[in-house]
Amino acid sequence: MHVVGSIIARVGSKRLTYKNLLPFQGKPLLGLGIEILRGASRVDEIVVSTESELITRVALEFGATVLCRPEALEGDDVPSVPVFQHIVSHHPCDIHVNFNINFRLCDPLVINRAVELAIQNGEALSKPYAAWAQTSECLENYRDTINISAHQHGFEDSRAGLIDIHTFEDLLETYRLKQGEAPEGLPQVFSFESIQGGGSGSRYTTQRTFSIRSEKTTRYDSY
């Protein structure tokens, strides 16, 4: 049985700019998410779906396969299911499981559990919503991409972690839970460094500086 683990990552975020590329414990959140997927023994292949060259370069550095999204799937209002279907159409599998990298403290065992329950039920969604798995047949026949049927097969697992990172404060709280305390003098402005070149010799060189700010919104912050 072949299992594809995916991360869908856009470069933009309405509440935390460049969220998926922000450093945490010396690595980008995206890179840490790839490592969590790699730690799940049930996952055979890791695919990152994105529209961004920056995301692509980081994903490749961490050993993931990258699938570029078509323009129709680039918007922040696009549901997850069509993106999953696009992934599976290019990377055929028996089971697809998506990891929401906002849940930085998620245990890889949660991903394994989602896969195992999807094998039994066709679909499974962890609560909190860190891992969402489906059989390829379930994805192919998905009818309503807004009101997801996975809630019928939801499972609670505290190992998913309680923090869903959408704001700078979420990032700080995640750090505190992981390390015991926040680093002293953590700046309110990050200098993000985009990758130049390729291969093992590529390094980050400062290109742009941006403010980290929290903005209230009622919309679900897309990946």
C-alpha positions in Angstrom: 0.0 0.0 0.0 1.5 3.3 -1.1 0.9 6.4 1.1 1.6 9.9 -0.1 2.0 12.5 2.6 1.4 16.1 1.5 1.9 19.7 2.7 0.0 22.4 0.9 1.8 25.7 1.4 1.2 29.1 0.0 3.8 31.9 0.4 1.1 34.4 1.5 -0.8 34.6 4.8 -3.3 37.3 5.8 -2.3 37.2 9.5 1.4 36.2 9.6 3.5 37.2 6.6 5.6 34.4 5.1 4.3 32.1 7.9 5.4 28.8 6.3 9.0 30.1 5.9 9.5 31.7 9.3 12.3 30.2 11.4 11.5 27.9 14.4 14.4 26.2 16.2 16.7 27.3 13.4 14.6 25.9 10.6 11.7 27.1 8.5 8.3 25.9 9.6 7.9 24.2 6.2 11.1 22.3 6.7 10.1 21.1 10.2 6.7 20.0 8.8 8.5 17.9 6.2 10.6 16.3 8.9 7.4 15.5 10.9 6.0 13.7 7.8 9.2 11.9 7.3 9.0 10.7 10.9 5.6 9.0 10.2 6.4 5.4 9.3 3.2 5.0 7.3 4.2 7.7 4.8 6.1 6.5 1.7 6.4 9.8 -0.3 6.3 13.5 0.6 4.9 16.0 -1.8 4.7 19.8 -1.2 2.0 21.6 -3.3 2.7 25.3 -3.8 2.7 28.2 -6.2 5.8 29.8 -4.8 9.4 29.6 -5.9 10.6 30.3 -2.3 8.5 27.5 -0.9 9.8 25.2 -3.7 13.4 25.9 -2.9 13.0 25.2 0.8 10.9 22.1 0.1 13.7 20.7 -2.1 16.3 21.5 0.4 14.5 19.3 2.9 14.1 16.5 0.5 10.5 16.7 -0.5 9.0 16.4 -4.0 7.4 19.6 -5.2 4.2 19.9 -7.3 3.4 23.3 -8.7 -0.2 24.3 -8.5 -2.1 25.5 -11.6 -3.4 29.1 -11.5 -6.9 27.8 -10.8 -5.7 26.4 -7.4 -3.5 29.3 -6.3 -6.1 31.5 -4.5 -6.5 31.7 -0.8 -10.2 30.8 -1.2 -9.6 27.5 -2.9 -10.9 24.5 -0.8 -8.3 21.8 0.2 -10.0 18.9 -1.6 -9.3 20.1 -5.2 -5.7 20.6 -4.2 -5.5 17.1 -2.8 -7.1 15.7 -6.0 -4.4 17.5 -8.0 -1.7 15.9 -5.9 -3.1 12.4 -6.2 -3.6 12.8 -10.0 0.2 13.4 -10.3 1.3 11.1 -7.5 -0.9 8.1 -7.5 -1.4 6.3 -4.2 -3.7 4.1 -2.2 -3.9 6.6 0.7 -3.3 10.4 0.8 -2.6 12.1 4.1 -2.2 15.9 4.4 -0.3 17.4 7.3 -1.2 21.0 8.4 2.1 22.4 9.3 0.5 25.1 11.4 0.5 22.3 14.1 4.2 22.5 14.7 4.0 20.3 17.9 2.2 17.4 16.2 3.6 13.9 16.9 4.2 11.8 13.7 2.1 9.1 15.4 -1.0 11.2 14.7 -0.3 11.0 11.0 0.1 7.2 11.2 -3.2 7.0 13.1 -5.0 9.0 10.4 -3.7 6.7 7.7 -4.7 3.6 9.6 -8.3 4.9 10.2 -8.6 6.0 6.6 -7.8 2.4 5.5 -10.7 1.3 7.7 -13.2 4.1 7.0 -12.1 5.7 3.7 -11.3 9.0 5.4 -10.1 10.3 8.8 -9.5 13.8 10.3 -7.7 14.4 13.5 -9.0 16.8 16.1 -7.2 19.3 16.3 -7.1 19.4 12.5 -3.4 18.5 12.0 -3.8 15.3 9.8 -6.4 14.5 7.2 -6.3 11.2 5.3 -8.3 9.7 2.5 -8.2 6.7 0.2 -7.7 7.7 -3.4 -11.2 6.4 -4.2 -12.7 8.7 -1.6 -10.9 11.7 -3.0 -11.9 10.8 -6.6 -15.6 10.7 -5.6 -15.7 13.6 -3.2 -18.9 15.5 -3.7 -18.9 18.5 -1.4 -15.5 20.3 -1.1 -16.8 22.8 1.4 -18.7 20.7 3.9 -16.1 18.0 4.3 -17.3 14.5 5.1 -14.2 13.7 7.1 -15.8 15.1 10.2 -17.9 11.9 10.3 -14.6 10.0 10.9 -12.9 12.5 13.1 -10.7 11.3 16.0 -9.4 13.2 18.9 -5.7 13.1 19.6 -3.9 15.5 22.0 -0.6 14.5 20.4 -1.6 16.8 17.4 -0.8 19.7 19.6 -3.1 22.5 20.7 -1.5 25.5 19.0 -2.6 26.3 15.4 -0.1 28.9 14.3 -1.7 31.9 12.6 -0.2 34.8 14.4 3.1 35.9 15.9 1.7 35.2 19.4 0.9 31.6 18.3 4.5 31.2 17.2 5.8 32.5 20.5 3.4 30.2 22.5 4.5 27.2 20.4 8.1 28.0 21.2 7.3 28.3 24.9 5.6 24.9 24.9 8.5 23.3 23.0 11.4 25.0 24.8 9.9 26.0 28.1 10.4 29.7 27.5 10.6 32.2 24.7 14.1 33.4 23.7 15.0 36.8 25.2 14.9 39.8 22.9 13.0 38.0 20.1 12.5 40.8 17.6 9.1 42.0 16.3 10.6 42.3 12.8 12.3 39.3 11.0 14.8 39.6 8.2 13.7 36.8 5.9 16.4 35.4 3.7 15.5 34.0 0.3 17.5 31.2 -1.2 20.0 31.9 -3.9 21.4 29.2 -6.1 20.6 25.5 -5.7 21.9 22.2 -4.4 23.7 21.6 -1.1 25.7 24.8 -1.4 22.7 27.1 -1.4 22.4 29.6 1.4 20.0 32.3 2.6 20.9 35.9 1.7 18.9 38.8 2.9 16.4 40.0 0.4 13.4 41.6 2.2 12.4 42.6 5.7 8.8 42.6 6.9 6.8 43.2 10.0 5.1 40.4 12.0 1.7 41.5 13.1 -1.6 39.9 14.3 -4.7 40.6 12.3 -8.2 39.4 13.4 -10.2 37.7 10.7 -13.2 35.3 10.6 -11.9 33.4 7.6 -10.0 30.2 7.9 -6.4 31.0 7.1 -5.5 28.8 4.1 -2.3 26.8 4.0 
